[in-house]
Amino acid sequence: HRVLGGESCMWSEKLDLSNLFATIWPKAATVAERLWSHRNVRDIQSATTRLQHFRCLLIRRGIGAAPTINQVSRQEPPIQESCLRQ
C-alpha cells in the first residue's frame, strides 16, 4: 500500500513554450500533494495554503506560475491572496 512514484501528465491545445512551466508546475504540485499525503488527509484548506505558498516560491524563482485556486486557472488571482502583493 505504499506509493513508489507518481506521474502527472499535461496535454493541451493551448500550451506552448511561452506558458509550459507556468502551467505544468502548479498542476504537478496538486498531484504531488495528493500522492504524498496520507490517504486519510482530506483537508482542502490546508492543501490550498501550501499550494499558494508553493506558487509564490515559483514566482520568486522566475517561473510565472499560474494560479491553481480559481475555477478557471487562467483568470487573475484574487489580489488579497496574491503573493505579488507582498
Sequence and secondary structure as in RCSB ss.txt:
>XXXX:A:sequence
HRVLGGESCMWSEKLDLSNLFATIWPKAATVAERLWSHRNVRDIQSATTRLQHFRCLLIRRGIGAAPTINQVSRQ
EPPIQESCLRQ
>XXXX:A:secstr
            TT  TTTHHHHHHHHHHHHHHHHHS TT   HHHHHHHHHHHHHHHHHTT     SSSSSTTS
   GGG GGG 
